[in-house]
Amino acid sequence: MSILIVYDSIFGNTGQIAQAMANELSKTHEVRLATAQQAQGMDLSGVDLLIVGSPTRGFRPTPEIQEFASRPDLTGPAAAFDTRIDLDTIEPAPLRWVVHAGGYAAERLARELAEQGCVLVGDTAGFVVLGQEGPLKEGEIGRAAQWARDLIEQLPGNGRR
């Protein structure tokens, strides 16, 4: 199975999550890891699973990932993830409502991927950073690896082609 993980990262946290997924999945599958910029002109034929991730910036993915996710040649199984600040840590408390209402990058990415023709696999995932620049919350690297493994289990034919 060929898996492509495309991500954008501003402070390195989303890149760490993407790398953890790639490390885990490369144990049993062919995995390519690319930044959004690297993936813009990439040939996507032969990709069996596309995983796309972005930091949440202003309730949405970065412009680079949004541009990638709007490619008209996206098809097949796909999943989306983001990095985000823990809602419970946002102060003052009334701002939590604004963030909750505004949403996160993964949900917007998933919608865009589906609109382009991808079939979504599993639920979107949000990985927590402690503060705008990070670091990642303890345990998020392991959780990212598990989420990626779970995606494989949710593919038609259990990831075997």
Residue, then its C-alpha position, 0 to 999 in steps of 0.5 A: m500500500s502506498i501512503l502519502i502524508v502531506y502537511d504544513s507546519i509553522f512552528g514544527n509541531t504539525g511536522q512532528i505529528a506527520q513524522a510520527m505517522a510516517n514512522e509508524l506506517s512505514k513499518t508495514h507500508e510504503v510511505r512518502l512524507a511531503t510538505a504542502q509546497q513539495a506536494q503541489g506538483m507531485d503525481l498522486s497516481g498510485v496513492d492508496l491513502l492520502i493523509v493531510g494535516s495543518p496547524t489551525r490558524g484562524f479556525r482554518p488550515t494554512p493557505e498552502i494546505q488549503e491550496f493542496a487540498s483543492r487540487p482537482d486530481l484528489t481521489g481515493p481514501a483520505a484523512a485529515f488532522d490538525t494541531r490545535i491549542d487545547l480549548d480548556t487552556i484558552e483564557p479568558a474563558p469567553l474566548r473558548w466559545v469563539v474558538h469552539a464556534g470557529g472550529y479547527a483546520a481538520e474539519r475544513l480540510a476533510r470537507e475540502l477533500a470530500e468536495q474534491g472527490c476523496v472518500l474520507v476514512g475515519d474521524t478527523a484528528g486534532f493533536v494538542v499543542l501547549g501554547q501557540e508555538g508548542p510544544l506538543k502536549e505529552g503523549e500526542i506523538g504516540r496518539a498520532a501513531q495510533w490514529a494512523r494505524d487505526l486509519i489503516e484498519q478502517l480502510p476497505g479490505n483492512g488496508r490490503r490491496 
